[in-house]
Amino acid sequence: MPLSRHRRRRGQRAPGGRGPGGISLTARPKKKRTNYLLLGIFIIIALLVIASFGLTTIPFRGGAKAGTGSSDKYVSGVGEQHPIMATRDHIADDRTTRYSTTPPTSGDHWALWADCGFYEEALSDERVTHNLEHSDIVVSYNLNTPEEVAQLRKVLDGIDLSPVWGVTRFYDKIEPGTVAVAAWGVLDIMKGIDRDRIKKFFETYAGRLGPEKNKQGIGIPC
């Protein structure tokens, strides 16, 4: 016997209705949308966490993240310690001063310091002494040939801390064939180019030895 229109209507599964036993027959697109939303939030959080780890490990010019040497005081055997001069005042750029060591390791200086880098020309003692105050390393050289100068540049290029904390300049006040590496209160003068000594000096004192530091005890990169 054919179903009546009334019975057919009762047997149909209308949207939003309930089937036998009261089971909901409603489609569930909202749950899928919720899942996608949660997944998207999770992915965004994960990317932010990964990015934060990356930023903390990339060296940059400035602050503790630039990387520093290991000691904020003189280490026996790494250079020679020299007494700190009585004052470290700013003087006018048209003035010069006398220093207790050659090259300087402390004392009065000009207000403007030098940018990091390798200079084939001379830089004034009064300028680079300000770098020393900031815990930078000053390398002074009086080498005999262009090949030796190129060799020194290659050595410094291979020292990770040099681009952030190092100023290298020609300096005719030391003996020919000599390299001098200075930090605040410490000086290492060597005949020729001793890669290991220069590298050790940077790894010990760069960013740590000068009197001008931030709250974390780190100097000011040049």
C-alpha positions as CSV (number, residue, x, y, z in Angstrom):
1,M,0.0,0.0,0.0
2,P,1.6,3.3,-1.0
3,L,2.7,5.6,1.8
4,S,0.5,8.5,2.5
5,R,1.9,12.0,2.0
6,H,1.6,12.4,5.8
7,R,3.7,9.3,6.5
8,R,6.3,10.2,3.9
9,R,6.6,13.6,5.5
10,R,7.2,12.0,8.9
11,G,10.0,9.7,7.5
12,Q,12.0,12.4,5.9
13,R,15.2,13.7,7.5
14,A,14.7,17.4,7.6
15,P,17.7,19.7,8.2
16,G,18.2,20.2,11.9
17,G,15.9,17.4,12.8
18,R,16.4,14.3,14.8
19,G,16.5,10.7,13.6
20,P,15.4,7.5,15.4
21,G,16.3,7.4,19.1
22,G,16.6,11.2,19.2
23,I,19.9,11.3,17.5
24,S,20.6,14.8,16.1
25,L,20.9,14.8,12.3
26,T,22.2,18.4,12.1
27,A,25.4,18.8,10.0
28,R,28.5,20.0,11.9
29,P,30.2,22.7,10.0
30,K,30.7,24.8,13.1
31,K,32.9,22.2,14.7
32,K,35.1,22.1,11.6
33,R,35.4,25.9,11.6
34,T,36.3,25.8,15.3
35,N,39.0,23.2,14.6
36,Y,40.5,25.2,11.8
37,L,40.5,28.4,13.9
38,L,42.3,26.6,16.8
39,L,44.8,25.1,14.3
40,G,45.5,28.6,12.9
41,I,46.1,30.1,16.3
42,F,48.4,27.2,17.2
43,I,50.5,27.8,14.0
44,I,50.8,31.5,14.7
45,I,51.9,30.9,18.3
46,A,54.5,28.3,17.1
47,L,55.9,30.7,14.5
48,L,56.2,33.5,17.0
49,V,58.1,31.2,19.4
50,I,60.4,30.1,16.7
51,A,61.0,33.7,15.6
52,S,61.8,34.7,19.2
53,F,64.5,32.1,19.5
54,G,66.0,33.2,16.2
55,L,66.2,36.8,17.3
56,T,68.0,36.0,20.5
57,T,70.7,34.2,18.7
58,I,71.5,36.6,15.9
59,P,74.4,38.9,16.8
60,F,73.9,42.6,16.2
61,R,75.6,45.9,16.9
62,G,74.7,46.9,20.4
63,G,74.1,45.5,23.8
64,A,74.9,42.2,25.4
65,K,73.7,40.3,22.3
66,A,76.7,41.5,20.4
67,G,78.8,38.9,22.2
68,T,81.8,39.7,24.4
69,G,85.0,38.5,25.9
70,S,85.2,36.4,29.0
71,S,86.7,38.7,31.7
72,D,86.0,42.1,33.1
73,K,89.4,42.2,34.8
74,Y,93.0,41.6,33.8
75,V,93.9,38.0,33.1
76,S,97.5,37.1,33.8
77,G,99.3,36.2,30.6
78,V,96.9,38.0,28.2
79,G,98.7,41.2,27.6
80,E,100.5,43.3,30.2
81,Q,98.5,45.3,32.8
82,H,99.1,49.1,33.1
83,P,98.0,51.6,35.8
84,I,94.8,53.5,34.8
85,M,95.5,57.3,34.4
86,A,94.0,59.7,36.9
87,T,91.4,61.2,34.6
88,R,89.3,60.1,31.6
89,D,87.7,63.5,30.7
90,H,86.5,64.7,27.3
91,I,88.9,67.3,25.8
92,A,88.4,69.5,22.7
93,D,89.1,67.9,19.3
94,D,91.9,70.4,18.6
95,R,93.8,69.4,21.7
96,T,96.2,66.5,22.3
97,T,97.3,64.9,25.6
98,R,100.1,62.8,27.0
99,Y,99.5,59.1,27.7
100,S,101.3,56.8,30.1
101,T,101.7,54.1,27.5
102,T,102.4,54.0,23.7
103,P,99.8,53.3,22.4
104,P,97.4,54.5,25.1
105,T,95.5,52.2,27.4
106,S,93.5,54.9,29.4
107,G,93.3,58.7,29.8
108,D,91.5,61.8,28.5
109,H,90.1,61.7,25.0
110,W,88.0,63.3,22.4
111,A,84.2,63.2,22.6
112,L,83.8,61.3,19.3
113,W,85.1,57.8,19.1
114,A,86.0,55.8,15.9
115,D,83.7,53.4,14.1
116,C,84.8,49.7,14.1
117,G,86.8,48.7,11.1
118,F,90.3,48.3,9.6
119,Y,92.0,51.6,8.8
120,E,95.1,51.8,6.6
121,E,95.5,55.4,7.7
122,A,96.3,56.8,11.2
123,L,93.7,57.6,13.8
124,S,94.4,59.9,16.7
125,D,95.2,58.5,20.1
126,E,92.7,60.9,21.5
127,R,89.9,59.4,19.4
128,V,90.6,55.7,19.9
129,T,91.2,56.1,23.7
130,H,87.5,56.8,23.8
131,N,86.9,53.4,22.2
132,L,89.0,51.8,24.9
133,E,86.8,53.5,27.5
134,H,83.8,51.8,25.8
135,S,85.5,48.4,26.2
136,D,86.5,48.2,22.5
137,I,89.8,46.7,21.4
138,V,92.3,48.9,19.5
139,V,94.8,47.2,17.2
140,S,97.7,49.5,16.2
141,Y,100.2,48.3,13.5
142,N,103.4,49.5,11.9
143,L,104.1,46.7,9.4
144,N,106.7,46.6,6.7
145,T,104.9,45.5,3.6
146,P,101.4,45.6,2.0
147,E,101.4,41.8,2.2
148,E,101.7,41.9,6.0
149,V,98.9,44.5,6.2
150,A,96.7,42.2,4.2
151,Q,97.7,39.3,6.4
152,L,96.7,41.3,9.5
153,R,93.4,42.2,7.9
154,K,92.7,38.5,7.2
155,V,93.5,37.6,10.8
156,L,91.0,40.2,12.1
157,D,88.4,39.1,9.6
158,G,88.6,35.7,11.1
159,I,87.9,36.9,14.7
160,D,84.1,37.0,15.3
161,L,84.3,39.8,17.9
162,S,86.4,42.1,15.8
163,P,83.6,43.6,13.6
164,V,81.7,44.6,16.8
165,W,84.5,45.6,19.2
166,G,87.6,46.2,17.1
167,V,89.3,49.3,15.7
168,T,92.5,48.7,13.7
169,R,94.7,51.6,12.6
170,F,98.2,52.3,11.2
171,Y,100.4,53.7,13.9
172,D,104.0,54.9,13.4
173,K,104.8,55.5,17.1
174,I,105.7,51.8,17.5
175,E,108.6,50.0,16.0
176,P,108.4,48.9,12.4
177,G,107.2,45.3,12.0
178,T,105.2,45.6,15.3
179,V,101.5,45.1,16.2
180,A,100.1,46.4,19.5
181,V,96.7,45.3,20.9
182,A,95.1,47.4,23.6
183,A,92.2,47.3,25.9
184,W,91.5,49.6,28.9
185,G,94.5,49.2,31.1
186,V,96.0,46.3,29.2
187,L,98.5,46.2,26.3
188,D,100.1,43.4,24.2
189,I,102.9,44.4,21.9
190,M,104.3,41.8,19.5
191,K,106.8,41.5,16.7
192,G,105.0,40.5,13.5
193,I,101.4,39.1,13.5
194,D,100.6,36.5,16.1
195,R,97.1,35.3,15.2
196,D,96.5,33.3,18.4
197,R,97.6,36.1,20.7
198,I,95.3,38.6,19.0
199,K,92.4,36.2,19.0
200,K,92.9,35.4,22.7
201,F,93.0,39.1,23.5
202,F,89.7,39.7,21.9
203,E,88.1,36.6,23.4
204,T,89.2,37.8,26.9
205,Y,88.6,41.5,27.0
206,A,86.3,42.6,24.1
207,G,83.2,44.4,25.5
208,R,84.2,43.9,29.1
209,L,87.2,45.9,30.3
210,G,86.3,49.6,29.9
211,P,84.7,51.7,32.6
212,E,81.6,52.7,30.5
213,K,79.1,49.9,30.6
214,N,75.4,49.2,30.6
215,K,73.5,47.6,33.5
216,Q,74.5,44.1,32.3
217,G,78.2,45.0,32.6
218,I,78.7,45.2,28.8
219,G,80.5,48.0,27.0
220,I,79.5,50.1,24.0
221,P,80.2,48.5,20.6
222,C,81.8,50.8,18.1
